[in-house]
């Protein structure tokens, strides 16, 4: 089994061909191809982690859709002063399908 650890969207993800992952938003339209930077490659029993060898490896993915994460509510409150602040946030995400590890 071949899989790779890739750096994507500020995190590291374990991927193999055919997997779908959700990462922070990357630029591009649905159907575009994106290349991810590998950190580690495992091919059966051989493990590749040397930078010179990883420069030859390409992990490609196809953008399936752009979506938004769940709403996170941020509340700040200070007792006895009447200070309260409410803020919301939704992270912008991209769903990718891994098409090849070569």
N, C-alpha and C positions, 0 to 999 in steps of 0.2 A: 504494500500500500504506500502510495506517495502522498505526502502532505507537506505543507510549508507553514511556517510562522511568518506572517507579514505585518508590516507596520502600516496601519490604515486609520485615519481619523484620530490620531493622537493615542491610539491603543494598539496592542498587538493581538492578532486573531489567528487561530489555527484553521487553515483552510485546505480543502482538497477539491479536485475537479467535480463540478456539479453542485457544490454547496452554495447556499444563499446566506449572505451576512448583511447586517445593518450597521452602517458606520456614520460618522458625522458627514454632513453635506459635502459632496465634491461637485465641481462644476462640470456641466455636460447635460445633454438631453438623454431621454430614455432611448436605449438602443446603442448608445455610444460605447466605445471600448476604453477601459481604464487600465493602466499598468500599476501594480502595487510593488512596493519595495520589500523583498524577502529578507528576513533576519536569520532564518534557519530552514534547512531543507532536509527532509527525511525520506529516503528512497529505500524501502525494505530495511536492511541492516546498516546501510551507510548513512551517516549524519554529516551534513556539510554546514559549517558555520564560518569558514574563512571568508573574509571580505573579497579576496581576489576571485574565489570560486563563485561567490554569490553574485558578482557583477555579471556573470554569464547567464544567470537564471532569470527568466521572466515569468511573472505571475500576472495573467491577464484576466480581467473581469468585465462583464457587461452590465451597464446600468439598467435596472429593471424599472424603478420608480423613485420619485422623491416624495418623502412623507414627513410628518411632524410627530414628535414624541408626545407623551402624555403631559398634561398641564401640571406644572409644579407651582404651588402657592407659597409665597414667602411672606411671612408676617413678622413684623418687628414691633415690640411693645415695651414701653418703659413704665414701670409702676409709679403711681402717684403724681405723674407729670402731665398726663393726658396725651402723651406721645404715642401714636400708633401709625404704622405704615404698612400698606399691603401692596404686593407686587406679584406678577405672574410671569412664567417663562415656559416656552415650548421649544425644545431643541429641534433644529432642522436636520433631517436624516436622509440618507440615500440607501436604497436596497440594491445590493450587487449580487450577481451570479458569477461564480468563478468558472471561466471557460477553459483555462489552460495553465499548466505548470510545465515550462520547458527550459 
